[in-house]
Amino acid sequence: MLGILSNTTFRRLFLAQVVALMGTGLLTVALGLLAYDLAGNSAGAVLGTAYTIKMIAYVGLSPVAAAIASRLPRKQVLVAMDLLRAAVALSLPFVDAVWQIYVLIFLLQSASATFTPAFQAVIPDILTDERDYTRALSLSRLAYDIENLVSPALAGLLLMMMDFHWLFAGTVAGFLWSTALIQVTRLPSQRSEPPRPFVERVTRGTWIYLSTPRLRGLLAFNFAAAAAGAFVLVNTVVMIRGVFGLGETHLAYAMATFGGGSMLSALLIPSLLDRATDRSVMRLAALMLACVTLVHGVLFATFGPMRWEVFLGFWFASGVLYSAILTPSGRLLRRSAHPEDRPALFTAQFALSHACWLVTYPLAGWAAELVSLPFALILLGALAVIATVVGMVVWKDPAHQDLTHSHPDLPPEHPHLRAHDGQRRHTHEIVIDDEHRVWPTQG
């Protein structure tokens, strides 16, 4: 899998992703300490609001930002967003009111909502071979897991030597390093696209996404992953401190176990996808993750908290299955759009997948707070089961399927008809575009 790092362009971009994520990980730790510094015991409410603002920026602004950025050179967009994130991180140590945190977090996440989909859309233009691209997706998944595992440890070491405000300097350094790497990287030229009205540019990615059955299935599987993942991310600290009565070290163990399972899955997925379809892997992983979450909740409600070692086993299995759902998604997106439409489609995936988290985050927190932790597990597990069944129903086509369809409205000299010997009724693999505005059916 590491062989693709011999590609200089991808290696630089991957390193840019890693250092930016490391900076983001330091920011997460520093932001929690800053919130406590300003709000005391209300820090949880401050962070909850900040993360809600993050999700709103991701869901609401990313399509608009992408539509604006689509007319600009991609390298300049990436560099500008990294510089904006660095400027915001540099400002955070100087805030003295909670509302200032909210404003700066909105700016930071708005920049990330522009940067991340644009960055993801560049990779398939660099690695045109599907096997290489699959391995790149696994490395990208590993980068997120490394952030979750390494950044807290690095933050802990730095806090032994300096005040937490200096962690923001590490965040700034990460974004600036990412900027330098992107700046010295030669990116593939953008595919020209026909001029479109602004509203169409904003909605085009979502239209392609929701018109493609396999992507509707992907969205359902994303919701299943978010339902299970939200409990882990929101309530692990409550499980460790409130249920098991353990300390911060054991919280680190639990999150490392989940992250370790995710990393192992990311390492194994490329070879698995050489032998199995994306649909079969994601369907099985989503079904198993939903069942693991549901069974955990039922056992918890019936017999009380399980032994520490068994709990870690559930978290490890959840990490493995969670990553198995998310890793192949880039392959589906790449396959489901022409190169000029990929940025819009990656943006739609970014917005819609985070909309899933916008639903499941508060569900995980409030269900546990108002009822109980077992109820929250059962509720989220049941929702994951429902989402998985929906995904299996709406995504029925195999990896590649040629469909017979007709074009009664195209003029005889249209390039698409000429490519098929002038035949209005013909067969080929379908991608939603201006000539194929709805998904054809077989009668």
N, C-alpha and C positions, 0 to 999 in steps of 0.2 A: 504493500500500500504506500510506503514511503517513497517508492520509485518515482511517483509523479512530482516529487519535490525537485527532481532534476530539471523540470521546466522552470526556467528562471522567472518568467512572468508570474506564474502561479506561486512559486516559492516566496517571492516578495509580497504578494498580496496576502498569502496565508500568514506570513510573519506580521504583516500590518494588522490583520485580524486578531492575532494572538496578543500583541502588545496593547491594542485598543481594548480588548476584553479584560486584560489584566488591570489596566487603568480603571475600567468600569467596576471591576471587583473591589479595588481599593476605595472607589467612590461610594460603593454600597455600605462598606463598613464605616467610613468617615461620616456619611450622611446620617446613619443611625446614631452615632455619638453626638453629632451636631444637633440633631433633633432632641436628644435627651438634655443636652446643654441648654437649649432654649426653652424646652417645654416640660422638662422633668418627667413625672409619671404619665403625662399625656403624650409622650413621644410616640407611643404605638398609634395613636389616632393621627398624629402628624405624618408618620410614615405611611399609614394606610391611605391617607388623602393623597400623598405624593405619588404612590404607586397607582392610584386610580387616575390621577392626572396623566401619568405615563401611558396608561392603556388608552385613555381618551385621545391623546395625541397620536398614538400609533394607529388607532382605528379611524379617527376622523380626518387627520391631516395627511397621512401618507399618500392617499390617492391624489389629493390636490397638489401636494408638493411634487409628486412624481410627474404630474401633468405639466407643471411649470418647468421642472428640470429636464423634461424630455427634449426641449428645444435648445438645451445648453450642452457644451462638451462634457462628457461624463467624467473625465479626470478632474476638471475644474470643479465640478459639483462635489465629488468625493473630497477633494482637498478643502474646499470651502466649508463643508459640513464638519470635517475634523477640526478645522481651526475654530469654528463656532463652538464646538463642544469643549475644546481646550479653554476658550475664553470664559465660558460659563463655569467650568470647574475652577478656574483661577479666581472667579468672583465669590465662590461659595464660602471660603473661610472668613470673608468680611461681612457676612450677613449678621444682622442683630435682631431680626424679627421673623416669625414663622411665615408670614405672607411672602417674604422675599425668597424663601426656599421654594414656595409653590411657583412663583414666577420663573425662577431660574431652572427648576426642574422641567417646566413646560417648554422653555427654550431648548434645553438640552435634549429632551426626548423628541421635540419637533425635528431637530437636526438629525437624530438617530433614525427617525421615521423616514427621512429622505435618504440618508446614507445607506442604511442596511439593504433595502430592496435593490438600489442601484448597484451596490457592491455584489450582491448575489447574482444579479443578472449578467454581470461581466464574466463570471466564471465559465458558464457553458460556451461562451464565445472563444475562450482561451483553450479549453479542453473539449475538443469536438468529438473525441472517442467516448462512447458511453461508459466503457469500463473505467477509463481514467476519471470521468466525471463522477461516477459512483464512489470511487475512492476519495475524490476531493470532498464529496458530501460527508463521508465518514470522518475525514480529518477535520472538517468544519464542526461536526458534532463533538469531536474530541476537544476542540478548542473551547467550546462552551463548558464542557465538563472540567477541563483543566482550570478554567476561570473559577468555577465553583469550589474546586478543591484547593488550588494553590493560592488564590488571592486572599482568602481569610488567614491562611498560615503566614503569608508574607506580611499582611497587615499586623498580625500579632507580633511578629519579630520587630517590625518597625516601631510599633507602639511601646516596645520595651526601651527604645532609645530616644524617642521624640514624642512631642505632642501630636494628638490626632489631626490637627489642622494641616500638618505636613503630608498627610496621606493624599490630600488634594493635589499637592505638587506631583506626587507619583501619577495621579490621573492625568494631569496636564502633560507630563512627560510621555505617557503612553499615547495620547492623541497626537502629540507633535511627532513622535517617532513614526506613528502610522502615516501621518501626513508626508514625512520625508520619503518613506518607502513607496508610497503611491506616486509621489512626484517624480521619482527616478524610474518608474515602471512604464514601459511602453504598452498602452492598452490598445486592443483591436479597435478599428474604426467603427463607428456606429452605423447601423443600417439605416438608410434613408426611409422615411415613411411619408405617405401622402399627407398633405395638410388636412387637419381635422379641426372642427370647432372645439373650444376649450372643454365644454361639458362632455363631449364625446371622449376626449383624452382622459378626463377624470374617471369616467365610468367604463371605458373600454376593457380594462383588465378584469373588472368584476363581471362584466357581460360575458366575456370569454370563459371565465372561471365557472360561473353558475350555469352556462349553457353546455358544459362538458361533463358527461356522467361520471367519469373517473375522478374529476376534481370535486364534484359534489360528494362523492364517496370519501375523498381525501378530507374534506371539511368535516364530515361526520366523524371520521377517525381522529382528526385533530381535536374535536370536542371530547371524545372519549379519553384521549391523552391528557387534555386539560383538566377534566373532571378528577382523574386520579392524581395527577401532578399537583393540582391546587391544594389537595389535603396535605400532601407531603410538604410543600413549601410554606403553607400557612400554619399548619398545626403540629409540625414535628417538635417545635420548641415547647408547645403545650403538653405534648405526650411525654417528653423527656423530663420537664420540670414538674408538671402537675400530676402526671400519672405514675411515672417511675420514681420521681423524687431524686433525680440525678442532676449533675451539674453541667456546665458549659462544655467540658471535655467530651461528655457522652453525646451532647448535641452535635459536636463536630464528628464523632464516630458515626452517628446515624446519617448525617448528610453525606459523609464520605462514602458510606456503604451504598447509598442511593446513586451517588455520582460514579462510584466504581462499577456498579452494574451497568450504568449507561455507557461508560467507556468501553467495557468488555463487549457490549452489544455493537457499538460503533466499529470496533475492530473486526467483528465476525460477520457483520452484515454484507460487506462487498463480496466475499466468497459465497455467501448464501444466495445472493441475488444473481450470481452466475448460473445457479441451478434452479432457482424458483422465481416466480413472477412477483412484481411489486405487490399486486393485489393479494396474493396468497400470504405473503409475509406480513403485510400490514393488517389484513383481516384477522389472522391468527393471533398476532400480537395484541391487537385491540380487544379481541374477545377474552384472551387470557388475562390482560391487565384489568378489564372490567370485573372478571370473576375473582381475581386476587383481591381487589378492593372490596367487593361485596362480601366475600367469605371472611375477610379480616373483620369487617364491621359486624357480621352476624356472630362470629366467635367472641368478639369483644363484648357485644351486648349480652350474650348468653353466659359466658364463663368469666367475664372480667378481663383485665389486661393480661396478655400472654407473657411468657418468659422473655427476658431481654434478648436472648439469642434468637428466639423465634421471630420476635419483632424485627430484628435486623435482617433476618431471612426474607421477610415480607418486603422490606424496603429495598433489598438487593434485587429481588425479582421484579419489583415495580420499576426500578431503574433500567433493567435489561429490556423490559417490554416497552417502556416509554420511549427509549431511544430507537427501538426497532420500528415503531410507528413513524417517528419523525424523520429518520435518516433518508428513506427512499423518496421523500416528497419532492425534492428538487428534480429527480428523474421524470416524475409525472409532469411537472410544470414545463420542463424543457421539451417534452414530447408533445405538449398540448398547445403550442403556439409557434408561429413563425418567429425568426430571430428579431424582427423589428417590433414584435408585440411582447417579447419576453419581459422587458422592464415593467410594463403595465401589469403583466400576469404575476410576476414576483411581488409587485406591490399589493395586488389583490390578496395573494396568499398571506402576506405580512399583516394586512389589515384584518382579514377575516379570521385568521388563526388567533390573533390577539383579541378579537371580539369574543372568542370562546373563553379566553382567560378573564375577560371583563365580566362574564357571567359567573364563572366557577370560583374565582377568588372570593367575592363576597359571600357566595353560597357556603364555601368551606368555612369561612370565619364565623358567619352569623348562625349557621346551623349548629356548630359546635358551642357557640356562646349561649344561644337561646334554648337549645334542647340538650344535646350531649355530643361528645366525640363519637361514640358508636353510631348515633343517628346520622351524623355528618358523613361517616364512612359509608353507611348503607345507602344514603341518599345519593351521594356522588357515584358509588358503584352502580346503583340502579340506572342513573342517568348515562353512565358509560356503556352499560349493556344496551340501552335503548339506542344510543348514538351508533353503536357498532352494528346493530341490526339494520338501522337506517342506511348505514354505509354499504352493507352487504346487498341491500335491495336496490339502491340507486346505481351502484357500480357493478355491472354485470359483465362488461366486455373484458376480454383478455388483454394482455399487454399491447398487442398490435392486432387490429382488425380492419380489414377492408370492407367498406359498406357501399352497396349499390344505391344510387340516388340520381335525381334528375335536376336539370337546370332549365325549366321552361321559360324563364324570364331573361336569360342572358342573350345578348345579340349574337348572331352567328359568328362574327369575327372576334369574339372575346378571346383573349389569350388563354383562359382556362379551358374553353372548348377546343381551341386549336391544339392544346397540349394533349387532348384526348381524342384526336382525329375527328374533331367536329361533332362527336357524339354527345347529345344532350344527356343521355342516360349512360352512366359509366360507373366504374368501381375503383375506389382507392381509399387509403387511410384518411380519416377526416380530422381536420383541425378547424375550429371555429374561426372564420375570417369574413371578409366582405362578400365572398362568393358562397360561403356556407354559414349562414346566419343562425341556423337552427340545426340541432343534431338530427340526422336522418334516421328513420326507423326502417326495419325490413318488413314493410307492409302493415 
